[in-house]
Structures are given as C-alpha cells and as structure tokens.
Amino acid sequence: MDPVALTQALIRMNTVNPPGNERACAHFLGDMLEGAGFSVNYYEFADQRTSVVAMLGTGSNGKAPICFAGHVDTVPLGLRPWKYDPFGGTIEDGKLYGRGVTDMKAGVAAYVCAALDLVEEIKQGPGIILVITAGEETGCEGSLHLGTIEGALGKAGALVVAEPTFNIPRVGHKGTIWLKLTSSGKTAHGSMPEHGINAVYKAARAAGKLEEFDFNIAPHKYLGRNTLNLGMMSGGQNVNSVPDAAEMRVDIRTIPATDHDRLCEGLRGYLKEEIDTLVPFVNLHGVWTDPNKVWVQRVFDLSAKHLGERPTVGALPFFTDAAALTPAYGQVQTLILGPGETHMAHQTDEYCMVDRIYQSVAMYKDIIHDWGTS
C-alpha cells in the first residue's frame, strides 16, 4: 500500500486525546496486517482505547524479532483556526497536512507499509513485532498497559520508535514527571480577608520558588539539563471570597542521572511552607542507548545513503512510548526515527513532508533487512 495514502486514511480518523477513541484506527491497521499473515491481538485499557500488537515470525538462529512502535492518538486541535482541514489529509507544495500527521501517523503508516512490503523476507528471518498504541500523548497509557499483560508484547531484540525526527536516528529521550500540587487555606468574605487564609497566595509563592528551583545536577552531554514548567494554575470559586484551595500542574523533563523519587521528595521539602500535597500523575523515565553499540552504528551507516550524510549522535527532549516499551523488552537497544517534522508536533496546520514519508519506508526496509541478515 502507498504510505502517503495510508497516512491520509489515518489522519481522517479522529483520534484526538482526550477522548482518544483509537479502536477504529487500531482495527483498521490490524485488519490490514492480519490479511497479510500477521498474528494480531488487540488490548484495551479503557473503552475505545485500543492498542494493537502484530507479529510475524517467532525468531530464528537465536535472534529475537525487531520491534517498530508508535501511537495513533493525537493532541487536541488548539484554539487557533486551521488553514487546512485537520482531518482532511490535504497535500499542498509537497506537504501533507493534518492533526497527528507528524506526531505520528506518518511514522506508523511508514513502518506498516515497510513490513507489508517485506512479508516474505520477514517470514524467513527473526521476525518483526509492530506495536501500535493508544493513549501515548497523556502518559503512555497504552504501552504501559501492554507491559502489564504477560506475553502481549512478545520478545524483541531491538526497538525503533517512529516519532518525528526528520528521519534522523536518535539514541534517547528525556524522562518525564507531571506533578499535581495543592495548597489549602481558609475561606472568608472578600471584604474581610484578614479572617481567611488565601490559598492562591500560597500557590503563587510556590510558583515563584519553582521558577528559581535548582536541580543541582550536571547536564547530560546530549540531553542537556533538567527542565521545569508550571503549565496550569487554578484557585478560588468566586471573586468575593478568600479562596481556600489552589492547584498547580507542573511538567518536569529529566536526564538519565535523575532519581525521580528523590526529586519529588526534594521538591516537597523546598515548597513545604506553601503546598499541602505533591503527587506525580505521570512518571516516566528517560531512554538512552549507547551510540557505540554495533546495531546503532549499523543503522547510522544505513541512514547515510538516504540522508546524504552520516547522522551524528543526538537525543530528544520529549517522551515516547519507548519509556514504557524499552524496559518492558528488557532495556533493549532503542532508536527513535521517524519522518515527522520534530518542530511541527502539536502545532496548528501540522504537516509532514511527503518525500520524507517515502524516505522513511525505504529506511525502515533497510533496517528490517539488515536485522534479518546480520
């Protein structure tokens, strides 16, 4: 199947998360793969929240299959108007537009098409596993769920996640902690604030301290420093009362040397005068593969003929399903490599270059062939 046409078909399925509704998309892809001889299984972590795992081959000569993974949920559209129908799959000036095209339906379409093109070859080698997940955008819910089901993921020897990288292989990404912080106070009439305790003031003081928080950890050579962003803040129910509750949501991105539990304890102590609770609601560790590994170097070599130059070592600031799948597969070597435009993820009028979709299929086919013959 043509990978651009398949990408367009996926774009036209509204899988905005929330609510997600990935079931129809998962079955569309699963039916296609099952028709080509793959063993296909579906897993739901909630109603309509469907992930699919498709396997072909069971390993040969003691070598486990290679796994390709990606998600089909997308972020919401945002408030700015779109020039192009976000669910239309419009192509203009060599760009394919639509919500989720770069993050990451083009990548999913590309590895599905690459696998379909090589079915007979894959059957003769160590095999392949295609993992297509729901709920990645809100904390890898689908992939984490798969990791709790014995046998669902099979066994893989290496992992490629098709997130947007301009088709440049990346060897890791940061970890993530999303925190909910609450501050409490005492309500009173707005004309007599001295009789109350203003929870919003407490949260505001905590917010100021967060801006100045020092992680006190050396930067990573490729991933840089830990980062912290206060993304949401709310408090109060009406203007003429002293608010007795306030809440903040904080997004922290971490480098591999960071101990998440210790970081949370440190923040609790740092903010103890201003907050009452600090609770992680997403907690994902980063991924890092030694770029000197033989397989990584082979993929860099294979990529050179498609990219025009050999890639240099690099990593990503955002999380991917590798945060769940890499440990589920026993810390296998992992690369993030996909056709999407990294900077266009979550943007209005999101697009992916059409030529890059075809390029990624060719790269994935080379990687699959190399895995089966090396």
N, C-alpha and C positions, 0 to 999 in steps of 0.2 A: 504494500500500500504506500501511496505517496505520503511522506511525513508532514508536508505542509497541509495537505487536505485533512490528515488525521488531526493535526493541531487545530485547524479550523473547527472540526467537529467537536473537539473537546472544549474549545472556547464557547461554543454555542450552548453548552450545558452549564447552567448557572449553579456554581458550587461555592458561592460566597459564604464565608465562615465568619461569624455565625449567619445562618444555622448550619451550613455545610451541605447537607443533602447530597453526599457523594455516591449514594447507592447506584443510581442510574449510570453514572460515569464509570464506576468500578465494573459493573456488569457489562457495559458496552465493550470495554477493553478486555475483560475476562472472556467474553464470548468469542472475541476475535482470536485470542490466544488459544483457547480450548479448541477452536476449529482448526488450528494449525498443529495440534497434537500436544499442547502443553497440559500438564496436570494443574488444575485451577481450583483454589479454595478461597472462600470469602469469610471475612471476620468483621463483626460489628461491635464497636464499643458503646454504641447507643443507636437508637432507631434512626435509620437512614445514613448512619455514619460508617460507611463500609470501606474496608481495605481489601485488597486482593493480592494473593501470592500465587505466582505462576511458575512452575518448574518444568524443565526439560532436561533429561539426563540425570544421572544419580552419582556422577563422579567416576573417574577411571584412572588406572595406574596410581592409585593412592592420592589423587589430587581432587580437592573439593571444587564444586562449581564456582563460577564468578557470579556476583550479585550486582544488579543495577536497581537503583531505588529512586523514588520521587513521590511527590504528593500531588493530588488533584484539587484540593481545596484552595481557595483564594481569599485575599483580604477584601473588605468592602470597597465600594467604588470611590468613597470620599465625597466631599461636598462640591468640589469644582465641577462644572459641566464638561463632558467629554465631546471632543470634535467627532470622534468615531464611535459607532455603536460598540459598547464594551463587550457585547455578546454576539457581535456580527462577524468577526474574523475578516475584517476588511484588509486588503493588500493595496498599498499605495507607495510608490517610489521605493520599492524593494523592502518595505517594512510591513510586517503582519501585526495588526493592532488587536487588542482585546484584553480584558481583565484576566490575568493569570498566564498570558502567553509567554512572558519571560520568566515568571515565577509561579509554576514552572512547567506548564502544559506542553510547551515545545520540547523540553527535555524528555518528558515522559513519552511523547509521541516518537521522538527520535530513537530512544532505546527499544521501544516496542517494535518499530519498523526494522531496526538493525537486527534484532533477534529473529523476526519473521523472515528476513532475507537469508538467514543462515541456519534455518531449522535443520536441514540435513547434516550440515557440518557439526552443529552443536550436539546432535544425537550421537556422533561418533567420538566425541571428546568428553571432557569432565563435566559438561553441562552448564546450565545457567539458571539463575533464580531472578525473577522480576518481582519486585515489591512495590506496590502502588498503594499509597496510604491516604487515609482521611485524617483531617484534624492536625496537620503539621503546624499551621500558622498560629495556633493557640497553645502550643507547647508540646508538639509531637505526640498527641494523644493516641493516634492510630498506631504508630510504630511502637510506642511504649506498651500498648495493649497487646500487640503481636508478641512482644518479648515475654509476656506472662503465660502464653499458651504453648505448652510443650509440643515441639515438633512443627509449629506453624511456619517458622522461618527456614527450616532445614539447616544445612551446614554449608557455609560459604568460605572460600579461601581468600577472597578479596572483595572489596566493595567500591562501586562507583555511584556517587550521588549526583544526579543530573541538574543540580541547582545552577543558577545563572553565573557563568564565569567567563563569558566571551569565548568559550571552548578552550580556555587555558587551564590545565590541570592545577588544582590547589591541594595542598597536603594537610590542611587542617582548618579549624574554625574555633572561635571563642566559645566558652560556656556561657550560660545564662541563669540569672536568678531574678525572678519577678517577685516583688515583695508587696504585701498589703500592710500598711502601718496605720494604727488608730490612736487618736488622742481623745481623752474624755474630759468633761468639765461639769459644770452645774448650771442649769438653766435659770434665767431670771428675766424680768421685764426689761426691754431695751432701754427704758428711761432710767433704770436703776441698775446699771451693770455692776456696781460695787457689791451687789448681793449674789452675783453669779461667778462662775469661772469659765472663761471663754476658751473653748476647745480649739477654735480656729487660730487664736493667737498662739497656742501651744504648738499646733501643727506648723504654723508659719515660722516659728523659731526653729523647729526641727528642720524645715525646708532650707533655711539659711545655713544650718550646720551641715546638711547634706551637700550643699554646693561646695563646701570647703573640706569635705571628707578626704583624708589622705589614706590610700590603701596601703602605703608603706611596703611596696613590693616592687622589685626591679622589673623593668619592661622586658617582654619577650622579643627576641631578635626579629621575628616576622609578624607576630600578632600585636606588638605594641603594649600598651598599658591597659589595665582595668578601666572601665568607664562606668559612670553612674548618671542616670537621667530620671528626674522626677517628672513622670508623664501625666499624672492625674492628681487632682486635689479637690476635695469637696467638704462641705460642712454647713450646718445650720439648716433650719426648715422655714424660717420666716425672718423678715428684716427687723422686726421689732422685738426679738427675743435674743438673749445671750445663748449662743449655740453650745450644746452640751456634748457634741460628738463631731469629730472630723476624721477624714480618711485620706490617705495618700497611697498612690501606686508608684512603685519605683522599679526601674529596669536597670539591672547591673549586668555588664558583659565582662567575663573573666578570662584570664590567661591560664594555661595549664597548672602553674605553680600555686594557684589559689585554692585554699581549703574553704569550701562553701560553708560548712558548719561553723568554722572559726570566724569567718567573715560576718555571718549573721550574729553571732554572739558579740563580736566587737561592735557592731552597729547598735545592738541593744544597749550595751554599756555606754556608748557615745551619746545616745539620744535619750537616756533613761529618765531625764527630768521632763521630757516633752511628750513622750509616747507611752502608751499602755501595752500595746501588742505589736509584734513584728512577725509576720507569718509568710514564708515563701509559698507561692501558689504555682510557680513553675521553677524547677530546679534541674538544670541540665548541664552536665559537664562538657567541656570542650573536647575536641578531637585533634590529635596530632599524629602523623605518620612520619617516621624518619625519612627524609627525602633521599637518603643514600641507599635505601632498600632496593634490591635488584629490580623488583617489579615496577616500582615507581620510576626508576631510571629508564626502564624499557618503554613505559608509557610516554615519558618525556621524549625519548627518541622517536617513537611513532608519531607523536604530535608535531614534531618539527616539520615533517613533509607537508602537513596540512596548514600549519600556521605560518610557514615561511622562515621560522627561526625556532631554535630550541627554547622551551619555556625556562624561566628562572623560578626559583623557589618562592612561593607565596602562600598566603592563607587569607581567611575571610573573617570579617567582624561579626557576621550573623550566624545563628544556629541553623542546623539542618537535621533531617532525620538520622544522620549519622550519629548524633548524640545518643540516640537510643539503639540503633542497629549495630554500630561498631562494637559496643560492649556485649550486645546480645549474641554476636558472632564470635566472641572471644577475643576482642581487640584486634581484629583483622586489619591488614593494611587497607587504608581508605583514601580515595581521592574524590574531590568534588570537581566535576567537569560537566558543563552544560552550555547550550547555545544561547541562553538568555543574556540580555544586556544587564549587567550587575546593577548599574545605576538606575535602571528603569523599574526595578522591583517596587511594587506598591504605588507607582506613580499614576497620575491621570494620563490617559492616552498611552498606556503601557504598550510597548512594541518589542518585537524581536526581528532581527534581520533575516529575511527569507534564506539568503545564501548560507547563513550560519547554521540554519536547521539542517540543510543538506550536508554541510561540512561535519556536523556532529554525528550524523548517521555513519558517514564514512569513517570517522574516528572510532566510534563505538565498534564498528565491524572489525577494524584493525585490532582493537583491544581484545575482542572476543576471540578472534582467530589466533592472536598471539598467546592468549591464555590456554587455548586448546592444543597448541603445538609446541610450546616452550617447555 
